[in-house]
């Protein structure tokens, strides 16, 4: 048996055992409080269907953008071992400049202000 097939069998067996344990282990006795949409113990005062502000989504997208920036720049220290490190530095500087200009534009337009 090869290494790959043994790893696949072991991971499949562990996944199956964990799935069975997580299915059989918890207590399955729901009560009326657990089945209610709000587990906090009191009835809601208003509707739960209030729309989110567009600014919330803008900040979330900006967070994802800068989080992906870190993921893209993470292998940068190993880029110095490439055939032309100046090209790597140029592309990195271009990416950082583009993101900085986008952030400055959003800031100038007031897109990061919570209060309207």
N, C-alpha and C positions, 0 to 999 in steps of 0.2 A: 504494500500500500504506500502510495506516495505521500509526501508531506502535505501537499495541498488538500488531498482528499481526507486525510486524517484531521486536519484543521477544520475542514467543512463539517465533518461528522461530529467533532467535539463541540463546535459552536452551535450546531443544530440541536444536539442533545441538551446542552446547557439552556438554550432558548426555550426548548420544549418543557424542560423541568421547571424553569422560572414561570412560564405561562400557566402551567398546571397549578403550581403553588399559589400564584397570585389569584387564580380563579377559585380555589377551594379553601384558602386560608381565611379570608375575611368573613366576618359574621354577616349573614344575609337576613337580618331582621329589621327591615326599614319601618320606621314609625311615621306618624303624620308630620312631625317637625322636619324630618329628613327629606320627606317627599315634597315639602313646600318649596316654592322657588326662592324664598329668603330664609336662610338658616339662622339669622341673627336673633330670632325670637319675637320680633314685633312686626306688625303689618306695615307695608309701605304706605307712605303718606301721599305720594304722587305717582305719576306714570313712570315706568322704567324705560320708556321709548323716547327719551329726550335726545335730540341730535347733538353730536359732538361738534365742537368748533373746528373750523377749517385750520386754524392755527395749530391745533393739537396734531393734526396730520402733517403739517409742514415741519414742525419740530421733530416728529418721529422720522420723517423722511430725511431730514438733515442729519439726525443721529445715525441712521443707517448708512448714509453717504460717507460720513467721516469714519464710521466703523469699518466700512469697506476700504477706505483709504489706508487705514492701519494694516489691514490684511494684504493690500497690494504693496505696501512699503516694508513689510516684514522681511522679505528675502533680500532687501537692499544691501546689507553688509556683505553678503556673499557675491554681490554683483561686481565687486572690485576685482574678482579673479577672472572675469570675462576677458575676451580679447581686446575690447575697447571700453574701459571703464568710463571714459568721458561721455560716450553715448548713453550709458546707464544713468550717469549723473544728469545729463541733459533731459532725458525723458522723465526722471524723477522731479527735477526742478519744474518742468513744464506741468506735470500733474499737480504739484503743490501750488504753483502759481494760479492754475485754473480753478482749483478749489478755493483758494484764498480770495480770488476775484469774485467768485460766486457767493461766498459768505459775506464779503463786503457789500455786494449788491443787495442781498437780502436784508442786511443790517440797515443799509441806507434807505431802503423802501419801507422799513418798519415791520418787516415780516416776523421778527423775533419778539415783538412786543406782545405780552399776554393781555394787557388791558386795552380796550378799544376806546 
